[in-house]
């Protein structure tokens, strides 16, 4: 209560920052803020699901090759691979994932190479209407 946070938060931080005992002899190991932060960051790295593209490098190389050499679209690559069973379902990603990864810059393709991408407008955040009708004062 004195530091303004939940007791479980303090307990968790003490558990992260205190190393385990090697033996019952000697002093109890003390708390280290650096160790607590390092353990916290290591736990955060494992808390998220990894990208699907990291599990299918063969499929991605094949897609990039078909895209650049034969001028296929990403959708055509996925459809052809599924139709002819070139890769198992675990080794492939869907079309939407491919496009998302291109836009994020995680593939060896640029957005300008996509045939339809530059024709489409990106969704902009809507602004509130400036000239909205006001029907008098609010009754509350």
Helices and strands as residue ranges (DSSP letters): H 7-17, H 33-45, G 52-55, H 57-69, H 74-83, G 89-91, H 95-104, G 111-113
